[in-house]
Amino acid sequence: MKQEEKIKKAVALRYEEKKDDAPKVVASGKGRMAERMLELARDHEVPVHKDPTLVDMLSYVDVGSEIPPELYSMVAEVLVFIYNVDKKVK
């Protein structure tokens, strides 16, 4: 396995139905930054969905930008996952 493949990556998304046209990348990090993002998510009980392929694609999207239409269906699956997690918690 190449060194680059071992580096942890994380991407945080935001989607507010009435405010956003599409989900936006609000944070992105590699290595220690990714580990810190995951730690903060756990600390604040933010659901985490692991999908290395999707994270790799989203890591090329600039922070503050909407995701490209090509990723809508993959991100929709993540949003359904989060919705179901939130529903179980409530």
Backbone as CSV, one residue per row, in Angstrom:
resi,resn,N_x,N_y,N_z,CA_x,CA_y,CA_z,C_x,C_y,C_z
1,MET,0.843,-1.185,0.000,0.000,0.000,0.000,0.889,1.250,0.000
2,LYS,0.569,2.193,-0.860,1.344,3.432,-0.939,1.133,4.275,0.313
3,GLN,2.119,5.112,0.615,2.030,6.003,1.780,0.795,6.890,1.690
4,GLU,0.498,7.416,0.498,-0.641,8.325,0.329,-1.964,7.638,0.655
5,GLU,-2.070,6.333,0.352,-3.304,5.605,0.611,-3.553,5.409,2.104
6,LYS,-2.510,5.470,2.911,-2.639,5.268,4.352,-3.072,6.540,5.076
7,ILE,-2.943,7.680,4.429,-3.285,8.950,5.065,-4.800,9.046,5.218
8,LYS,-5.231,9.316,6.456,-6.661,9.443,6.739,-7.182,10.752,6.148
9,LYS,-8.389,10.688,5.589,-9.038,11.871,5.032,-10.424,11.994,5.647
10,ALA,-10.897,13.223,5.760,-12.253,13.471,6.257,-12.814,14.702,5.556
11,VAL,-14.110,14.652,5.301,-14.812,15.780,4.689,-16.119,15.971,5.444
12,ALA,-16.413,17.214,5.797,-17.672,17.529,6.482,-18.591,18.245,5.497
13,LEU,-19.843,17.810,5.497,-20.841,18.403,4.606,-21.941,19.076,5.406
14,ARG,-22.569,20.066,4.776,-23.749,20.704,5.363,-24.807,20.785,4.279
15,TYR,-26.024,20.500,4.677,-27.144,20.680,3.758,-28.354,21.111,4.553
16,GLU,-28.804,22.321,4.279,-30.020,22.846,4.890,-31.031,22.995,3.758
17,GLU,-32.063,22.170,3.814,-33.015,22.043,2.712,-33.559,23.377,2.206
18,LYS,-33.950,24.252,3.083,-34.565,25.516,2.660,-33.532,26.600,2.338
19,LYS,-32.265,26.347,2.670,-31.231,27.351,2.491,-30.264,27.022,1.347
20,ASP,-29.908,25.753,1.214,-28.891,25.346,0.242,-29.520,24.691,-0.984
21,ASP,-28.948,24.982,-2.150,-29.385,24.309,-3.375,-28.842,22.883,-3.434
22,ALA,-27.671,22.683,-2.853,-27.022,21.369,-2.834,-26.138,21.306,-1.590
23,PRO,-25.763,20.102,-1.162,-24.851,19.996,-0.017,-23.539,20.734,-0.301
24,LYS,-22.967,21.304,0.755,-21.710,22.040,0.637,-20.641,21.382,1.490
25,VAL,-19.408,21.464,1.016,-18.263,21.022,1.802,-17.942,22.156,2.770
26,VAL,-17.997,21.870,4.072,-17.721,22.910,5.066,-16.371,22.716,5.746
27,ALA,-15.769,21.539,5.581,-14.432,21.288,6.112,-13.847,20.087,5.384
28,SER,-12.533,20.099,5.254,-11.845,18.998,4.593,-10.442,18.913,5.175
29,GLY,-9.994,17.695,5.446,-8.666,17.567,6.020,-8.048,16.213,5.758
30,LYS,-6.726,16.186,5.884,-5.959,14.950,5.735,-5.071,14.780,6.959
31,GLY,-4.715,13.538,7.246,-3.789,13.263,8.338,-4.338,13.700,9.685
32,ARG,-3.542,14.476,10.397,-3.948,14.918,11.738,-5.210,15.775,11.715
33,MET,-5.368,16.574,10.673,-6.575,17.401,10.564,-7.807,16.504,10.442
34,ALA,-7.715,15.453,9.652,-8.834,14.510,9.506,-9.135,13.832,10.837
35,GLU,-8.095,13.424,11.550,-8.292,12.797,12.859,-8.984,13.758,13.820
36,ARG,-8.596,15.020,13.781,-9.210,16.031,14.659,-10.674,16.254,14.278
37,MET,-10.959,16.284,12.991,-12.344,16.445,12.542,-13.211,15.296,13.050
38,LEU,-12.697,14.072,12.963,-13.446,12.905,13.429,-13.622,12.931,14.944
39,GLU,-12.589,13.382,15.645,-12.672,13.508,17.108,-13.754,14.517,17.500
40,LEU,-13.777,15.657,16.826,-14.791,16.676,17.111,-16.191,16.167,16.786
41,ALA,-16.309,15.420,15.708,-17.614,14.848,15.354,-18.097,13.917,16.461
42,ARG,-17.209,13.058,16.952,-17.585,12.152,18.055,-17.964,12.943,19.300
43,ASP,-17.149,13.945,19.637,-17.404,14.751,20.840,-18.760,15.448,20.787
44,HIS,-19.184,15.831,19.596,-20.442,16.567,19.431,-21.575,15.687,18.899
45,GLU,-21.345,14.383,18.939,-22.345,13.393,18.519,-22.858,13.637,17.099
46,VAL,-21.956,14.039,16.227,-22.275,14.212,14.815,-22.086,12.854,14.141
47,PRO,-23.092,12.362,13.432,-22.950,11.063,12.769,-21.798,11.070,11.763
48,VAL,-21.068,9.966,11.730,-19.950,9.805,10.801,-20.251,8.617,9.901
49,HIS,-20.119,8.842,8.615,-20.338,7.779,7.623,-19.005,7.528,6.929
50,LYS,-18.547,6.289,6.934,-17.251,5.966,6.327,-17.451,5.462,4.903
51,ASP,-16.886,6.205,3.960,-16.913,5.819,2.553,-15.653,6.397,1.907
52,PRO,-14.555,5.627,1.922,-13.277,6.140,1.409,-13.340,6.659,-0.027
53,THR,-14.113,6.011,-0.874,-14.217,6.454,-2.269,-14.871,7.826,-2.349
54,LEU,-15.963,8.002,-1.626,-16.664,9.286,-1.633,-15.805,10.381,-1.009
55,VAL,-15.151,10.070,0.097,-14.287,11.067,0.748,-13.180,11.506,-0.203
56,ASP,-12.617,10.550,-0.923,-11.560,10.898,-1.866,-12.078,11.864,-2.931
57,MET,-13.262,11.597,-3.465,-13.839,12.491,-4.485,-14.182,13.855,-3.897
58,LEU,-14.760,13.858,-2.696,-15.151,15.125,-2.068,-13.941,15.954,-1.644
59,SER,-12.806,15.317,-1.427,-11.619,16.054,-0.990,-11.114,17.014,-2.069
60,TYR,-11.575,16.845,-3.300,-11.190,17.753,-4.386,-12.133,18.951,-4.515
61,VAL,-13.220,18.945,-3.756,-14.176,20.059,-3.782,-13.696,21.119,-2.791
62,ASP,-13.648,22.361,-3.226,-13.201,23.450,-2.353,-14.158,23.630,-1.179
63,VAL,-13.591,23.932,-0.013,-14.404,24.230,1.163,-15.270,25.449,0.845
64,GLY,-16.555,25.343,1.179,-17.507,26.413,0.895,-18.249,26.224,-0.414
65,SER,-17.820,25.245,-1.202,-18.455,24.991,-2.499,-19.487,23.878,-2.405
66,GLU,-20.478,23.965,-3.291,-21.457,22.890,-3.392,-20.805,21.676,-4.044
67,ILE,-21.300,20.507,-3.694,-20.783,19.298,-4.324,-21.222,19.279,-5.786
68,PRO,-20.452,18.639,-6.662,-20.856,18.573,-8.071,-22.033,17.618,-8.263
69,PRO,-22.847,17.866,-9.272,-24.017,17.011,-9.526,-23.680,15.526,-9.661
70,GLU,-22.483,15.223,-10.129,-22.077,13.822,-10.291,-22.053,13.064,-8.963
71,LEU,-21.961,13.785,-7.853,-21.888,13.139,-6.537,-23.211,13.177,-5.780
72,TYR,-24.249,13.762,-6.368,-25.538,13.885,-5.677,-26.057,12.547,-5.160
73,SER,-26.054,11.517,-5.992,-26.650,10.243,-5.559,-25.851,9.610,-4.427
74,MET,-24.521,9.699,-4.490,-23.699,9.130,-3.412,-23.919,9.891,-2.107
75,VAL,-23.980,11.215,-2.195,-24.186,12.027,-0.994,-25.607,11.844,-0.470
76,ALA,-26.560,11.635,-1.359,-27.942,11.386,-0.919,-28.003,10.146,-0.030
77,GLU,-27.227,9.124,-0.357,-27.171,7.920,0.475,-26.647,8.249,1.872
78,VAL,-25.664,9.134,1.945,-25.117,9.550,3.241,-26.173,10.322,4.022
79,LEU,-26.886,11.210,3.351,-27.924,11.993,4.031,-29.039,11.095,4.562
80,VAL,-29.385,10.052,3.830,-30.382,9.085,4.308,-29.847,8.370,5.549
81,PHE,-28.582,7.982,5.526,-27.943,7.354,6.686,-28.047,8.272,7.906
82,ILE,-27.691,9.539,7.730,-27.717,10.497,8.842,-29.143,10.711,9.334
83,TYR,-30.087,10.828,8.412,-31.493,10.989,8.788,-31.946,9.815,9.650
84,ASN,-31.592,8.602,9.248,-31.984,7.414,10.009,-31.316,7.357,11.377
85,VAL,-30.056,7.774,11.462,-29.363,7.819,12.753,-30.044,8.829,13.664
86,ASP,-30.336,10.023,13.122,-31.006,11.058,13.920,-32.377,10.594,14.393
87,LYS,-33.103,9.892,13.539,-34.435,9.407,13.878,-34.372,8.406,15.038
88,LYS,-33.350,7.560,15.045,-33.190,6.572,16.121,-32.847,7.239,17.444
89,VAL,-32.080,8.321,17.380,-31.642,9.025,18.592,-32.805,9.750,19.245
90,LYS,-33.724,10.267,18.439,-34.837,11.070,18.974,-35.916,10.221,19.474
